[in-house]
């Protein structure tokens, strides 16, 4: 089956620093990837849709200047949390569309901002 | 826009007992339906999906789900629960449109007791 990886799996950073999270489709090409955010004991909320070669589409309430998304190739999308603050601490999950209506999720990245 | 309701926040069952997790969706056309499982601190694992055809779908780990259009439901079932099934279960809906994100329910936490 399709495999999606995320790196890092866990990151701790100081407030004010930036953190980059990578999402890779390992055995297929994904023109579209999605970034979700999950707070403890809550469901996944879509943050943005990442399209290869174009600007990401952000959901209402998500600051595009704070959550920078780059989809430079058909197998890689990155999410950069700029000037991270404690309230940005969360579980970030990406998914990739295989083009067959099936989405495969990465294992997630747990971000803790101190 | 589509939406998903999982009426049960938390369910506790005895090991060996049968399980049914409820999921209702709202969407104007035929949806794509998914069930995912998430263990604590882990990413999402796809249990099963419904796109078309047979309304009873078999998944991994002995799970099955039945799509009932008249009830707008896609309930997940397992005839005999194992302690390792304890996790959070998410129902999600997608659409026929390509490259669209999934909309998730709030999840149902399953506890299994001896």
Boltz contact constraints between the chains, C-beta under 6 A:
constraints:
  - contact:
      token1: [A, 32]
      token2: [B, 99]
      max_distance: 6.0
  - contact:
      token1: [A, 34]
      token2: [B, 101]
      max_distance: 6.0
  - contact:
      token1: [A, 43]
      token2: [B, 104]
      max_distance: 6.0
  - contact:
      token1: [A, 43]
      token2: [B, 106]
      max_distance: 6.0
  - contact:
      token1: [A, 43]
      token2: [B, 107]
      max_distance: 6.0
  - contact:
      token1: [A, 44]
      token2: [B, 104]
      max_distance: 6.0
  - contact:
      token1: [A, 46]
      token2: [B, 101]
      max_distance: 6.0
  - contact:
      token1: [A, 97]
      token2: [B, 99]
      max_distance: 6.0
  - contact:
      token1: [A, 101]
      token2: [B, 32]
      max_distance: 6.0
  - contact:
      token1: [A, 103]
      token2: [B, 102]
      max_distance: 6.0
  - contact:
      token1: [A, 105]
      token2: [B, 43]
      max_distance: 6.0
  - contact:
      token1: [A, 105]
      token2: [B, 44]
      max_distance: 6.0
  - contact:
      token1: [A, 107]
      token2: [B, 43]
      max_distance: 6.0
  - contact:
      token1: [A, 108]
      token2: [B, 43]
      max_distance: 6.0
